[in-house]
Amino acid sequence: MRKTKKERLEKKGWKVGTAEEFLDLSPEESAHIEMKLRLSENLRRRRRRRRLSQVQLAKLIKSSQSRVAKMEGGTPRVLSTS
């Protein structure tokens, strides 16, 4: 968030903080979430860089398009390809 926007919100009485503060996350929980976000973002970036659709990537990894979408979206239920 831009500094000017933060200052403007605080002047109007809004409390500005981090997601960790709002959710009362431990440093470990915060690191876990950050890692999952980076993994999903990296997967999407690499797929796009190779100019693959989700369907094409799914075929390469012998999975489904919906599973690729869930992996890119960081869905917690995506544990394995079985």
N, CA, C and O of each residue as an XYZ file, in Angstrom:
328
protein
N       0.845     -1.178      0.000
C       0.000      0.000      0.000
C       0.891      1.241      0.000
O       1.900      1.309      0.702
N       0.490      2.205     -0.798
C       1.272      3.446     -0.855
C       1.204      4.173      0.486
O       0.194      4.131      1.189
N       2.288      4.830      0.812
C       2.394      5.536      2.091
C       1.306      6.615      2.225
O       0.723      6.784      3.296
N       1.044      7.335      1.141
C       0.034      8.405      1.202
C      -1.357      7.843      1.466
O      -2.137      8.430      2.216
N      -1.666      6.711      0.852
C      -2.973      6.089      1.073
C      -3.093      5.604      2.517
O      -4.133      5.774      3.154
N      -2.025      5.001      3.024
C      -2.024      4.526      4.411
C      -2.257      5.679      5.374
O      -3.061      5.572      6.300
N      -1.556      6.772      5.154
C      -1.709      7.952      6.017
C      -3.125      8.510      5.953
O      -3.697      8.891      6.975
N      -3.689      8.557      4.747
C      -5.042      9.064      4.571
C      -6.062      8.188      5.317
O      -6.976      8.701      5.962
N      -5.895      6.873      5.221
C      -6.799      5.959      5.919
C      -6.673      6.097      7.439
O      -7.672      6.102      8.159
N      -5.439      6.207      7.906
C      -5.221      6.341      9.348
C      -5.810      7.645      9.881
O      -6.333      7.677     10.995
N      -5.729      8.709      9.103
C      -6.317      9.988      9.518
C      -7.835      9.891      9.654
O      -8.443     10.590     10.465
N      -8.439      9.010      8.847
C      -9.892      8.840      8.907
C     -10.312      7.820      9.969
O     -11.492      7.488     10.086
N      -9.341      7.330     10.739
C      -9.661      6.424     11.833
C      -9.513      4.944     11.538
O      -9.802      4.110     12.396
N      -9.071      4.607     10.350
C      -8.882      3.211      9.997
C      -7.583      2.696     10.596
O      -6.597      3.429     10.668
N      -7.577      1.452     11.021
C      -6.359      0.817     11.498
C      -5.754      0.056     10.333
O      -6.431     -0.755      9.701
N      -4.508      0.304     10.050
C      -3.825     -0.342      8.937
C      -2.773     -1.273      9.516
O      -1.935     -0.863     10.320
N      -2.828     -2.525      9.100
C      -1.876     -3.509      9.593
C      -1.636     -4.582      8.562
O      -1.998     -4.443      7.394
N      -1.024     -5.645      9.012
C      -0.711     -6.758      8.123
C      -1.742     -7.868      8.282
O      -2.512     -7.895      9.242
N      -1.737     -8.778      7.322
C      -2.621     -9.941      7.403
C      -2.249    -10.790      8.619
O      -3.117    -11.371      9.272
N      -0.962    -10.854      8.911
C      -0.503    -11.623     10.066
C      -1.077    -11.072     11.367
O      -1.492    -11.829     12.245
N      -1.095     -9.772     11.477
C      -1.662     -9.145     12.679
C      -3.166     -9.384     12.748
O      -3.694     -9.723     13.807
N      -3.849     -9.212     11.637
C      -5.300     -9.357     11.596
C      -5.729    -10.782     11.941
O      -6.700    -10.992     12.667
N      -4.988    -11.758     11.408
C      -5.331    -13.163     11.622
C      -4.628    -13.779     12.822
O      -4.852    -14.944     13.149
N      -3.780    -12.999     13.474
C      -3.014    -13.457     14.641
C      -2.204    -14.711     14.306
O      -2.263    -15.715     15.015
N      -1.451    -14.629     13.215
C      -0.655    -15.750     12.757
C       0.700    -15.775     13.440
O       1.289    -14.732     13.728
N       1.183    -16.980     13.694
C       2.545    -17.130     14.208
C       3.505    -16.910     13.047
O       3.089    -16.957     11.889
N       4.778    -16.671     13.332
C       5.753    -16.515     12.240
C       5.806    -17.762     11.339
O       5.990    -17.645     10.127
N       5.647    -18.940     11.929
C       5.672    -20.176     11.153
C       4.468    -20.262     10.215
O       4.609    -20.636      9.051
N       3.281    -19.915     10.725
C       2.077    -19.930      9.899
C       2.194    -18.929      8.754
O       1.811    -19.215      7.619
N       2.714    -17.781      9.062
C       2.893    -16.751      8.037
C       3.869    -17.225      6.965
O       3.625    -17.028      5.774
N       4.965    -17.843      7.375
C       5.958    -18.359      6.424
C       5.359    -19.457      5.563
O       5.635    -19.527      4.366
N       4.542    -20.314      6.162
C       3.892    -21.397      5.422
C       2.978    -20.830      4.337
O       3.002    -21.297      3.198
N       2.187    -19.841      4.680
C       1.281    -19.216      3.718
C       2.056    -18.534      2.606
O       1.703    -18.660      1.433
N       3.106    -17.813      2.965
C       3.933    -17.138      1.951
C       4.546    -18.142      0.991
O       4.601    -17.895     -0.214
N       5.013    -19.282      1.518
C       5.618    -20.302      0.685
C       4.587    -20.861     -0.299
O       4.889    -21.028     -1.480
N       3.378    -21.150      0.177
C       2.339    -21.680     -0.702
C       1.959    -20.669     -1.782
O       1.735    -21.044     -2.933
N       1.887    -19.394     -1.416
C       1.577    -18.361     -2.402
C       2.652    -18.276     -3.474
O       2.351    -18.165     -4.662
N       3.909    -18.330     -3.044
C       5.009    -18.260     -4.012
C       5.011    -19.471     -4.944
O       5.269    -19.337     -6.140
N       4.722    -20.653     -4.396
C       4.679    -21.856     -5.229
C       3.593    -21.751     -6.301
O       3.833    -22.061     -7.468
N       2.401    -21.315     -5.897
C       1.310    -21.223     -6.869
C       1.577    -20.129     -7.907
O       1.294    -20.311     -9.091
N       2.121    -19.002     -7.462
C       2.460    -17.930     -8.406
C       3.551    -18.375     -9.375
O       3.500    -18.056    -10.563
N       4.538    -19.113     -8.865
C       5.640    -19.582     -9.698
C       5.147    -20.591    -10.728
O       5.583    -20.566    -11.879
N       4.246    -21.471    -10.325
C       3.688    -22.437    -11.265
C       2.985    -21.725    -12.410
O       3.211    -22.055    -13.575
N       2.137    -20.754    -12.096
C       1.411    -20.006    -13.134
C       2.391    -19.262    -14.053
O       2.253    -19.294    -15.276
N       3.364    -18.605    -13.458
C       4.343    -17.839    -14.237
C       5.112    -18.745    -15.195
O       5.304    -18.404    -16.363
N       5.554    -19.905    -14.692
C       6.322    -20.823    -15.536
C       5.461    -21.410    -16.647
O       5.927    -21.568    -17.776
N       4.205    -21.735    -16.335
C       3.295    -22.256    -17.359
C       3.099    -21.223    -18.461
O       3.171    -21.544    -19.647
N       2.851    -19.987    -18.058
C       2.632    -18.922    -19.052
C       3.887    -18.637    -19.860
O       3.816    -18.379    -21.062
N       5.032    -18.685    -19.198
C       6.294    -18.438    -19.912
C       6.518    -19.490    -20.990
O       7.071    -19.194    -22.049
N       6.086    -20.717    -20.718
C       6.208    -21.789    -21.718
C       5.048    -21.776    -22.702
O       4.962    -22.623    -23.591
N       4.149    -20.793    -22.530
C       2.978    -20.625    -23.406
C       2.113    -21.884    -23.442
O       1.689    -22.340    -24.504
N       1.867    -22.427    -22.258
C       1.014    -23.600    -22.123
C      -0.317    -23.192    -21.522
O      -0.379    -22.313    -20.662
N      -1.364    -23.825    -21.973
C      -2.660    -23.640    -21.316
C      -2.691    -24.571    -20.103
O      -1.828    -25.436    -19.948
N      -3.681    -24.384    -19.262
C      -3.824    -25.293    -18.128
C      -4.093    -26.715    -18.611
O      -3.624    -27.678    -18.005
N      -4.833    -26.845    -19.683
C      -5.135    -28.170    -20.251
C      -3.842    -28.837    -20.726
O      -3.613    -30.015    -20.456
N      -3.004    -28.084    -21.431
C      -1.751    -28.641    -21.932
C      -0.833    -29.067    -20.790
O      -0.237    -30.144    -20.840
N      -0.717    -28.230    -19.767
C       0.110    -28.589    -18.619
C      -0.443    -29.829    -17.931
O       0.313    -30.718    -17.537
N      -1.752    -29.886    -17.791
C      -2.376    -31.050    -17.152
C      -2.018    -32.331    -17.896
O      -1.722    -33.347    -17.268
N      -2.041    -32.296    -19.230
C      -1.680    -33.480    -20.010
C      -0.222    -33.865    -19.782
O       0.103    -35.048    -19.679
N       0.657    -32.866    -19.704
C       2.081    -33.143    -19.479
C       2.336    -33.812    -18.132
O       3.211    -34.669    -18.013
N       1.575    -33.419    -17.126
C       1.794    -33.977    -15.788
C       0.799    -35.100    -15.455
O       0.713    -35.566    -14.319
N       0.050    -35.515    -16.489
C      -0.940    -36.586    -16.349
C      -1.927    -36.289    -15.223
O      -2.118    -37.076    -14.296
N      -2.536    -35.129    -15.347
C      -3.508    -34.679    -14.359
C      -4.682    -34.046    -15.100
O      -4.889    -34.305    -16.285
N      -5.440    -33.224    -14.399
C      -6.596    -32.569    -15.016
C      -6.432    -31.056    -14.977
O      -5.670    -30.512    -14.178
N      -7.169    -30.392    -15.866
C      -7.129    -28.933    -15.899
C      -7.607    -28.361    -14.571
O      -7.052    -27.374    -14.088
N      -8.625    -28.968    -13.980
C      -9.145    -28.434    -12.717
C      -8.106    -28.534    -11.605
O      -8.038    -27.653    -10.748
N      -7.295    -29.594    -11.605
C      -6.248    -29.719    -10.589
C      -5.173    -28.658    -10.804
O      -4.669    -28.083     -9.839
N      -4.819    -28.392    -12.066
C      -3.838    -27.338    -12.357
C      -4.379    -25.993    -11.857
O      -3.648    -25.218    -11.240
N      -5.658    -25.721    -12.125
C      -6.261    -24.470    -11.659
C      -6.217    -24.384    -10.138
O      -5.951    -23.318     -9.581
N      -6.475    -25.492     -9.473
C      -6.421    -25.500     -8.008
C      -4.997    -25.287     -7.505
O      -4.788    -24.590     -6.511
N      -4.018    -25.881     -8.183
C      -2.622    -25.690     -7.788
C      -2.219    -24.230     -7.959
O      -1.553    -23.656     -7.097
N      -2.626    -23.636     -9.076
C      -2.292    -22.232     -9.321
C      -3.050    -21.310     -8.366
O      -2.566    -20.230     -8.027
N      -4.212    -21.725     -7.943
C      -5.012    -20.917     -7.021
C      -4.645    -21.121     -5.563
O      -5.163    -20.427     -4.689
N      -3.751    -22.073     -5.292
C      -3.328    -22.318     -3.920
C      -4.369    -23.021     -3.072
O      -4.363    -22.886     -1.849
N      -5.259    -23.767     -3.698
C      -6.301    -24.483     -2.964
C      -5.668    -25.481     -1.999
O      -4.839    -26.292     -2.411
N      -6.043    -25.435     -0.726
C      -5.426    -26.311      0.278
C      -5.652    -27.806      0.023
O      -4.841    -28.625      0.456
N      -6.714    -28.171     -0.658
C      -7.050    -29.588     -0.859
C      -6.201    -30.289     -1.912
O      -6.311    -31.506     -2.061
N      -5.372    -29.580     -2.635
C      -4.558    -30.204     -3.683
C      -3.327    -30.801     -3.023
O      -2.358    -30.104     -2.722
N      -3.391    -32.118     -2.807
C      -2.286    -32.775     -2.099
C      -1.464    -33.675     -2.993
O      -0.240    -33.729     -2.872
N      -2.129    -34.383     -3.892
C      -1.390    -35.306     -4.752
C      -2.133    -35.424     -6.079
O      -3.222    -34.878     -6.254
N      -1.521    -36.144     -7.001
C      -2.154    -36.335     -8.300
C      -2.948    -37.621     -8.348
O      -3.482    -37.961     -9.404
N      -3.047    -38.340     -7.267
C      -3.815    -39.604     -7.272
C      -5.254    -39.380     -6.922
O      -6.035    -40.330     -6.881
